[in-house]
Amino acid sequence: MRDDGVVVSVKAVPRARRTQVVGIQDGAVRIQIAAAPHKGQSNAALCAYLAEAAGVRPRAVRVGRGSSGARKLVEIDGSPQQLADALTARLGPLIEAA
């Protein structure tokens, strides 16, 4: 968690049937993404999915680290407590607020 947002550790799995959270893997939220990892398509789909889940505009979400790998740190701008509450409500108790 940051003062101006949260950072979510993600294990991305592209080329899935649909974009969805499927659990925790090695301390990261495992998210299946219904897009190919071609020219940033899966990163864009991941950011859009997390923006919708967090209730923020799409440009408030970006891949901060790991844009070309499966392990990513996704940064979401906004009130940390509101983001944590929204993500927990939408995705379940997979996102830790601490």
C-alpha positions, 0 to 999 in steps of 0.5 A, a space after each residue: 500500500 502507498 499513500 496515494 494508491 495500492 500495489 497489487 502483485 499479480 501472476 498473469 496467465 494470458 490466453 484464458 477463456 475469460 479474465 478472472 481471478 483464480 486464486 493466490 500463487 506464491 503471494 501474488 493474485 493469479 489472474 487469467 487474462 482473455 488476451 494474448 501477450 502480444 503488443 501489450 494486449 494482455 497488460 491492457 486487459 489486466 489493467 482494465 479488469 483491475 480498474 473496473 474491480 477497483 472502481 477507478 478510471 482505466 488510466 489510474 492503473 498501470 503495470 509498474 514492474 514486470 510488463 513483459 513477464 508473468 509476475 507483475 506489480 500493478 499500481 492503482 492510484 486512489 485512496 488506499 483504504 477505498 481501493 482495498 475495500 473495493 478490490 476485496 468486495 469485488 475479488 474476494 479476500 485475495 487482496 490484503 489491505 496491510 
